[in-house]
Amino acid sequence: IYLYDLVSKNLPAKHKKSAKRIAEIIIKKKKNHKIDPVFVASIIQIESTFNPEARGLAGEVGLMQLMPSTAKEVAEKLKIKWIGPKTLLDHMNNIRIGTAYLSKLRGFFDKKPNRYITAYNVGPGKILRIENSNDLPKFYSSKVLKFYEDFYKKISAARIPHNLASIN
C-alpha cells in the first residue's frame, strides 16, 4: 500500500489511473531481480519524476529513462517484442527492462551501490574508465539514495500510532 501511495502521489494527473498497475509491476519485478521496490521507485522518481512519457535530452524514454539502444538489447534477452522506442512508453515494458538492466549493473559492479547506481545514469563504460580515480560521480547516486531513505522514513512515520508520534 505504501508503494501504491508513492506512485499515486507522484504520477502526473493524466496517468493516476495507472498507479496500481505501475506499483504492481514494480513489486513483481522484486521477485525476478531481488531489487527493493522502493529503490526502483527512487530511480523512477529521480529519472522521470514518475512521468511515463518523459523524454531525456540524450534520447532516454519513459519512467526509468532508458536509452533505446540499451533497452533493445535487454528487451531481446527478456524476449520482449521490440517496436522501437515506443516499447519504452509501455509502463510494464519500461519497468521490466529497467529493473533487468539495473540488476545486470548491480552484478557487474559487484553490488557496489555508488558504482552501479551511477552506471545506470551515465553508462557502465564511463564508470569503468574512471572507477579507480577519485572522479567517480556521486551526485546522482546520492539523490537516489536520499529519496530512498526519505521514503522509508515516511513509511516508518506512517506506521507509528499518532498518539505515540508526538512523544519526544
C-alpha positions as CSV (number, residue, x, y, z in Angstrom):
1,I,0.0,0.0,0.0
2,Y,2.9,2.4,0.7
3,L,4.4,1.9,-2.7
4,Y,1.0,2.5,-4.3
5,D,0.7,5.7,-2.3
6,L,4.2,6.8,-3.5
7,V,3.4,6.0,-7.1
8,S,-0.1,7.6,-7.0
9,K,1.2,10.8,-5.3
10,N,4.0,11.3,-7.8
11,L,2.3,10.3,-11.1
12,P,1.1,13.2,-13.3
13,A,-2.7,13.7,-13.1
14,K,-3.4,12.2,-16.5
15,H,-1.6,8.9,-15.5
16,K,-3.1,8.5,-12.0
17,K,-5.3,5.7,-13.2
18,S,-2.2,3.6,-13.9
19,A,-0.8,3.9,-10.3
20,K,-2.0,0.5,-9.2
21,R,-0.6,-1.2,-12.3
22,I,2.7,0.6,-12.0
23,A,3.0,-0.3,-8.3
24,E,2.2,-3.9,-9.0
25,I,4.8,-4.1,-11.8
26,I,7.5,-2.7,-9.5
27,I,6.6,-5.2,-6.8
28,K,6.5,-8.1,-9.2
29,K,10.0,-7.3,-10.5
30,K,11.3,-7.6,-7.0
31,K,10.8,-11.3,-7.2
32,N,12.7,-11.5,-10.6
33,H,15.7,-9.4,-9.7
34,K,15.7,-9.1,-5.9
35,I,15.6,-5.3,-6.0
36,D,13.8,-3.4,-3.3
37,P,10.6,-1.9,-5.0
38,V,11.2,1.3,-3.1
39,F,14.7,1.5,-4.6
40,V,13.2,1.1,-8.1
41,A,10.6,3.8,-7.3
42,S,13.5,6.0,-6.2
43,I,15.2,5.5,-9.5
44,I,11.9,6.3,-11.3
45,Q,11.4,9.5,-9.2
46,I,14.9,10.8,-10.0
47,E,14.9,9.8,-13.6
48,S,11.4,10.8,-14.8
49,T,9.5,12.2,-11.7
50,F,7.1,9.4,-12.5
51,N,6.2,10.7,-15.9
52,P,5.6,7.7,-18.2
53,E,6.0,9.9,-21.3
54,A,9.3,11.5,-20.2
55,R,12.0,12.0,-22.8
56,G,15.5,12.9,-21.9
57,L,17.9,15.2,-23.8
58,A,20.1,12.3,-24.8
59,G,17.1,10.2,-26.0
60,E,16.1,8.4,-22.8
61,V,12.5,7.3,-22.7
62,G,9.8,6.6,-20.1
63,L,9.6,6.0,-16.4
64,M,13.1,4.6,-16.0
65,Q,14.6,6.9,-18.7
66,L,16.2,4.1,-20.7
67,M,18.3,4.6,-23.8
68,P,16.6,2.8,-26.7
69,S,19.9,1.1,-27.8
70,T,20.4,-0.3,-24.3
71,A,16.8,-1.2,-23.8
72,K,16.6,-3.0,-27.1
73,E,19.5,-5.3,-26.1
74,V,17.9,-6.0,-22.7
75,A,14.4,-6.5,-24.3
76,E,15.8,-9.1,-26.6
77,K,17.2,-11.1,-23.7
78,L,13.9,-10.8,-21.9
79,K,12.0,-11.8,-25.1
80,I,10.0,-8.6,-25.1
81,K,8.9,-7.6,-28.6
82,W,10.9,-4.5,-29.6
83,I,8.9,-2.0,-31.7
84,G,11.4,0.8,-31.3
85,P,11.5,3.5,-28.6
86,K,7.6,3.2,-28.4
87,T,8.2,0.0,-26.5
88,L,9.5,2.0,-23.6
89,L,6.3,4.1,-23.3
90,D,4.5,1.0,-22.0
91,H,4.8,1.0,-18.2
92,M,5.3,-2.7,-17.9
93,N,8.0,-2.9,-20.6
94,N,9.8,0.1,-19.2
95,I,10.0,-1.3,-15.7
96,R,10.7,-4.8,-16.8
97,I,13.6,-3.7,-18.9
98,G,14.8,-1.0,-16.4
99,T,14.9,-3.4,-13.5
100,A,16.6,-6.1,-15.5
101,Y,19.3,-3.6,-16.6
102,L,19.7,-2.3,-13.0
103,S,20.1,-5.9,-11.8
104,K,22.7,-6.6,-14.5
105,L,24.7,-3.5,-13.5
106,R,24.5,-4.4,-9.8
107,G,26.0,-7.8,-10.6
108,F,28.6,-6.4,-12.9
109,F,29.8,-3.8,-10.3
110,D,29.9,-6.4,-7.6
111,K,27.0,-4.9,-5.6
112,K,28.8,-1.6,-5.0
113,P,25.9,0.8,-4.9
114,N,27.7,4.0,-5.9
115,R,29.1,2.3,-9.0
116,Y,26.0,0.5,-10.3
117,I,23.6,3.4,-9.5
118,T,25.9,5.9,-11.2
119,A,26.4,3.4,-14.1
120,Y,22.6,3.4,-14.6
121,N,22.8,7.1,-15.1
122,V,26.0,7.7,-17.1
123,G,26.7,4.2,-18.5
124,P,29.0,1.4,-17.4
125,G,31.7,2.4,-19.8
126,K,32.3,5.7,-18.2
127,I,32.4,4.2,-14.7
128,L,34.9,1.6,-15.9
129,R,37.1,4.4,-17.3
130,I,37.2,6.4,-14.1
131,E,36.5,3.6,-11.5
132,N,39.8,3.8,-9.8
133,S,40.1,7.6,-9.7
134,N,38.6,10.0,-7.3
135,D,36.4,11.4,-10.1
136,L,33.5,8.9,-9.6
137,P,30.4,11.0,-9.8
138,K,28.4,10.8,-6.6
139,F,25.6,13.4,-7.2
140,Y,23.2,11.0,-9.0
141,S,23.6,8.1,-6.6
142,S,23.3,10.5,-3.6
143,K,20.0,11.8,-5.0
144,V,18.6,8.3,-5.5
145,L,19.7,7.1,-2.0
146,K,18.3,10.3,-0.4
147,F,14.9,9.7,-1.9
148,Y,15.1,6.1,-0.9
149,E,15.9,7.0,2.7
150,D,13.2,9.7,2.9
151,F,10.6,7.3,1.6
152,Y,11.4,4.8,4.3
153,K,11.2,7.5,6.9
154,K,7.7,8.3,5.7
155,I,6.8,4.6,5.9
156,S,8.1,4.4,9.4
157,A,6.3,7.5,10.5
158,A,3.1,6.2,9.0
159,R,3.3,3.0,11.0
160,I,3.7,4.8,14.3
161,P,0.3,5.4,16.0
162,H,-0.5,9.1,16.1
163,N,-0.7,9.2,19.9
164,L,2.9,8.0,20.1
165,A,4.3,10.1,17.2
166,S,4.2,13.2,19.3
167,I,6.2,11.8,22.3
168,N,9.7,13.2,22.5
